[in-house]
Amino acid sequence: MQDKMSLKQLAAVSLMLFAMFFGAGNMIFPPVLGAMAGENLIPAMLGFVAGDAGLAVLAVAAVTVVGNNLDEFGNIVGKGFSAVFGLILYLLIGPLFALPRTGSVAFEIAVIPFLTPGSSTFIPSIIFTAVFFGLAFYLSSNPNKIVDIVGKVLTPALLISIALIFGAALINPFGSVGAATGGYAANPFITGFIEGYNALDGPAGLAFAAIVITAVQAYGVRDKGQIAKYTIISGLGAAVLLAIVYYALAYLGACSGALGTFANGGQMLTAITSTTVGTWGVGLLGITVILACLTTAIGLTTGFGKYISEKYPSISYKLVIIVTTLFSFAIANVGLSRLITLSLPVLLIIYPVTIVLIVQAFFHNQIGEHRGVYWGGVLCALFVSIIHSLGLNLGSVSELVAQLPLYSTGMGWILPAVVGSIIGWFVPVGRK
């Protein structure tokens, strides 16, 4: 037994983390960020990486501080909270948003470019997503090592595709970096940070933590402090790789102004690919994205199915994945742009709560039995986030909340969460 990991072992865990967090869906947000951030690309990109990869790494590390999995993480607040919180997170990275998005992204990048311009996409979308989620259901029902093998091949294939497009753009520039627009002109870092929510890697980090901890332990590391240390180091390695890929994609988006405007990152990436490497490149990228999205869909389906069937033994795994794939099929057909629009208000509510708990977890030993700290921080962050994201008009209450620092940027929950945590110290929640 050892409590040290070699550089080779750390690299292996870092690459595993990178592959877990980087899916085809992560390809569509950086180009849009780049197009809107323009000259403010660097601070916006730093914000995006912090809000996506940074939170994901902190999430994994936070779980190692308090336990070994998502349930133990939620238990620091209470078992009831843990059950509800865990279900919400798995719904987010499962049938509500992340899973339907695999079908939408695959259709947007791999099929739409080859349809007749101006023709309806509804029927083709129905047919494609029916086949896509039908395959996801079949392969989730019959786990096969081929899925793992294909997954290990497809991540490098996606990276090679991005590298080819980026390299072609550097050799033959198709446009120049434009001016910053919207929130990226005034607050590029914070706007990029919130944009990072869309990738859903923060909540995924909490769910994937158990896998990472098991991987570190497989190398003989047993000391809790060492597990946390190597988890953070491996996470930082994965974050650096993600940052490099995200920057390449964002730069392509920043130069895309000459190509016109696009409804979403999928359309933008297709236009950039067509311009830089031609139709054959669009086809190759499309095939790779379909297979990568399918692999991701299988992973999310099996993960959600196992979580629900183990949490609620009366519900069979087969029934869960049937309902999950049917529901995802229906949601995927609202369209990628609409799906992203619908998901943002929910993410603006869930993410602050998640961030508060991640930060509090690192002070778990100091907080001790003062569970009111967790509840105070969570409830205050949740209250402000609901008002902001849903635009609730509660009269003078909403007016007062709107005066909070950073409220206009979507970060107004920070001060209330700190104050609520302090007040919670003196509230005997969960104490005899």
Secondary structure, 3 states (H helix, E strand, C coil): CCCCCCHHHHHHHHHHHHHHHCCHHHHCHHHHHHHHHHHHHHHHHHHHHHHHHHHHHHHHHHHHHHCCCHHHHHCCCCHHHHHHHHHHHHHHHHHHCHHHHHHHHHHHHHCHHHCCCCCCCHHHHHHHHHHHHHHHHHHHHCCCHHHHHHHHHHHHHHHHHHHHHHHHHHHCCCCCCCCCCCHHHHCHHHHHHHHHHHHCHHHHHHHHHHHHHHHHHCCCCCCHHHHHHHHHHHHHHHHHHHHHHHHHHHHHHHCHHHHCCCCCHHHHHHHHHHHHHCHHHHHHHHHHHHHHHHHHHHHHHHHHHHHHHHHCCCCCHHHHHHHHHHHHHHHHCCCHHHHHHHHHHHHHHHHHHHHHHHHHHCCHHHHCCCCHHHHHHHHHHHHHHHHHHHCCCCCHHHHHHCCCCCHHHCCCCHHHHHHHHHHHCCCCCCCC
